[in-house]
Every structure is written in C-alpha cells, then in structure tokens.
Amino acid sequence: MRRRIGTLAVLVLCACTSPDVQDAALPDAGGADAGAADAAVSDAGLDAGLDAGPGRVGPLEGALLVHGGGANTGPEALAAFATLIGGLNAPVVVVPTASEPPPLTGSEALFTGQGFTDVTVLHTTDPDVANTDAFVEPIRRARGVYFTGGRQWRLADAYLGTLTEDELWNLLGRGGAIGGSSAGATIQGSFLFRGDTLSNTVLIGDHVEGFGFLEGVGIDQHIAQRGRETDLFALIESEPGHLGLGLDERTSIVVRGDTFEVLGEGRVYVHHRALWDGAATDEERYLVLTAGDRYDMDARAPL
C-alpha cells in the first residue's frame, strides 16, 4: 500500500504476526518492552563490511547513530541524524519492526515532527518479503535508515541474511547513515545482547547475531534508568574479546570508522576485559563517558 501526505511518502509492506501486548505503542515508549527491558547504488558497502578483516570495528564508510532510548528519540539525536544524511530533505527510511504491532503512524510522526520531509516507513516480519527488490527499493534511494525501539530479535528474524541487510551495507558504502534507538541501537552490534525471545531480562539468549555494523561489539540501552550498569559484564565473561557499549536514555553516540562521539544528557558505559585487571569495585570495571567525549573502539582508549 502506498500513500502520499504532501511530500511525505509512506510505504507499508506487512506480513505481521499476532499482536504482543507488551510492546510499546510508539517508536520507543520506554516501557517494559521498549528495546531492552523491554551516487549510484553499488555493493561497495556490503563488500566493505565482509572483507574488512580483523581490526574493523565501525563501518569503513558512512556513519552510525546509536541511541539509548527513552520516551522518544530526542530532537538532539534526530538533528544529528539529519546532519549525517545531508539535511532534513534527504530521503530517510524508518523501520518499526522491533515492536509488535509496529507503530507505523508514530514512526512517521517521530520524523516529520522534527522537520524531515521525505520519510518512508518500511516494515515486514517475513524474511521472504525482506528479500525482494520491491521491498528494498526505498532503501536504495535513501540517505538514511532508522530502526525504532521494541525487541531486537524481531529485527534479526525479519532482516538478517536478506537483501534488506545487503542494502543496509550498500547504504553505508555510498556514505549514508544508519541509526537506531533502544532495540534499534542493539541490532547494530555484531553480538545481539539481551536478544532472547521469551524475556528481555535474559542477557545472552536464543538470538546472539546482530547486523554487525559495529564488529565485535554488544550494545545495551536504558542503562541508568533500569539499573543495568553491570549487565554487560555477562558479555565480557562470555566473549572476552568483545567491546560492550551501554547507553543511558536520551544519549547517543555518533560513529565514524572506529571512533565515536557522545551526544546527549546521559552517560555511555564502555566495557572491555582489560578494564577488569586491577579493578577493586564493579564501577572500576567500566569506563564512563559523557557529552563531547570521544573514544577509539579499536585502540580501546578515549581520545
């Protein structure tokens, strides 16, 4: 179904499952299921992601915005996303699949309310649909794709291993940006933290593969608001070579290559195994960053 509202195009391709009453009705309503407690198109981006080899953490081209969730994705984060994609008039695709039912109208309003003029809402739960040219056409013309909140395993089930995933890499390869809040943040890591289908309190569950835009990284969200400061210890214990990134609500990181900068009012919690050596308390086993701080994920060091 395709409809137009002024200059806003909305494409909805649904193969929806039955409603899950625990899911938030808005892109990231901050409830129990809002994420955690809850140029020409080419294949350059896909090739870059698969062939980069050891040492790659962030994407070789393009940029990422990773947002820790909250009542909604705040103006500061969306303003940063607009800058990454070339302005408010650049075409953007919003994917609300992490929630069930998906908040189609709310996802649209989240962006148009901040002044974006060319927005397509794209959704399916069927990987066969996600593997078609018709479905991915909006991504091929987009400068940015944004994943809203819910449960991250739904994004994995719908899009991993499909043409949609390929086109996300191609988007980065042509200098575009991928963003996401809450579940849409976690899916950007290679390790899908808190991805269990039965409970978002299971830290390492039945889904552990994310998109891998951040390679060797697991991401958690809503940290201070839900008392999760030490939950990423489970990732470091299971995968000691990985980097864990936790984000408070209303807090983002902007990633270019292997470095990121912190935006927003909260904190970012950096976890890796070397921080445990000589640590006397839990708080000494992770690094805390705030707005304006920059970090090199490959070197495991602040800048």
Buried (B, 14 or more C-beta within 10 A) or exposed (E): EEEEEEEBBBBBBBEBEEEEEBBBEBBBBBBBBBBBBBEEBEEBBBBBBEEBEEEBBBBBBBBBBBBBBBBBBBEBBBBBBBBBBBEBBBBBBBBBBBBBBBBBEBBBBBBBEBEBBBBBBBBBBBBEBBBBEEBBBBBBEBBBBBBBBBBBBBBBBBBBEBBBBBBBBBBBBBBBBBBBBBBBBBBBBBBBBBBBBEEBEBBBBEBBBBBBBBBBBBBBBBBBBBEBBBBBBBBBEBBEEBBBBBBBBBBBBBBBBBBBBBBBEBBBBBBBBEBBEEEEEEEEBBBEBBBEBEBBBBEBEEE
